[in-house]
Amino acid sequence: MRVAMNGGTQRSRGRVLIGKPGLDGHTRGAKFIAKALADHGYEVIYTGIRRTPAEIATAAVQEDVDVVGLSLLSGAHNTLFPQVLAELRKLGAADVPVIAGGVIPQADIPGLLTAGITAVFTPGAPIEQILAAFDEACTRRRKMS
């Protein structure tokens, strides 16, 4: 699913892929973020639910995205998020920043950041902070390219 941005009349801030790894079937948060990013000027590719880390990484490379956003509520974040990072490395896309969100215990966040996740957001995070993280990650990636 592609989320149109501003009727296609403005230049895109960047390309973002929003992925839902694993068996998590909850979509509300991911769709909310996808819409907010599109309204903010991003071209957004939403993979849908129940994707493998390899499918998400492959889509990110095929779509030439600037940032990957992951959403997970199932509790498998410590396994699935690092697997997405590993798959991106295998495909030569280790430079693609990955921003994560979902029901993630505070105690797990430092480990995810150490593994290479760029930023982690939990329920209730202000949308302005989330958008700012995507802006910063996208800008950094584009400067490196």
N, C-alpha and C positions, 0 to 999 in steps of 0.2 A: 504494500500500500504506500503510495506517495501522498504526502500532505502538501497541497499547493501553498505557495507563499505569496501573499499580497497580490493575488491575481496575476502573478508573473510580471508585474510592472516595475518592480525594483530589483536592483542587483542583489544577489544573494550574499549574505554574510559568510556563507560556507555551506558545506554539505555535512549532514549529520545522519548517522544510522542509529536508530533506537532498536535494541534487541531484548528479547525475553528468553534467556537461556533456561534449559531444564524443563521440568514438568509444571512449573508455575503457570496457572491459567488466569491469573488476575491481570486485567489490562487497564484498569482505570488510571492508575498513576502514569504508566507509560504513554497512554494516549493523551493525557493531560499535558505531559512534558512535550510530547511531539507537537501538539497544537500550540503551546506557548512558544516553542522554538520557531515554528512556522510563522506565527504572528510577529515574532521578533526579527524575521527576515531570513531565516535559514531555509534551505531546501532539506526536507526531512524524508528519510526512507525508514519506514517501520516494517520490521521483519515479521511481525505477528508473534504468536505465542509458541512455546514448546520447540525452540530451536536449539540445536547443538552448538557448542562453542565453535566447532569447525564451520558450521553453516553461517554463523554470525561473522566470523573472521573472513570467510570467503566473500560474503556479500559486501563487507566493508571494503575489501580490496577491489572487487569488481565495480563497485559504485564510486571508487576513488574518493572516499569520505575524508573529511578533515578531523572528525571526532566520532567516537563510538560512545553511545550512552547505553548502559545496561540497567534493567529494572528486574528486581527479584524479591519475592515475598516468601519463598518457600523455606528459607533457612540454609540453602545450599551455596550461599555466596562464597564461602571460603574455599570451595572446590571449583565452582563454575567460573567465577571471575578470573582466577589465575589461569584456568584452562583457555579462556578467550585470549588472554595475553599471550600464552604459549602458542596458540594457533596463529595469532597475528605475527609473532616472531618467525614461525615456520614459513609464512608466506612473504617474508621480507618487509613486513609492515609494522615493525616494532616501534616506529616513530609516531604511529597513530595514537593519540591520547584516548584513554578510556575513563569515562566518568560513570560512577555507579550510584544507584539509589535503591531504596527499598527498606524493608523492616530488617535493619542490621544493628545488632547490639553494639553499643559504644566500644565495648572491649574488643570487638573484631576489627574495628576501623584501622587502628595502627598497622595491623598485619596486612590488610588490603593495600594500604598506602605503600608499605615496604615492598609488597609484591609488584608494584608498578601502577596501581590504579591512581589516576590523577587527582580525583576528588570523590568523596563519598557523602551522599545526602540521605537523610532519614525523614520519615513523615513529619510534616510541619515546617520543613525548611522553607524559608521565604523564596518565592519564585525568582525574585531579583538576584539572590545569591546564586541560584542554579544557572540562570541566564548568564551572569557574570563569569561563572566558571567555564561555561561553553565558549563565551567570547574570548576569554584569555587563552584557553586551550587551542582554539581555532587560530587565533592570531599567532601564537607561538609556532604552531605546526606550519602555517603558511610562510613564516619567516625562514624556517628551516628548509622548505622545499625549493 
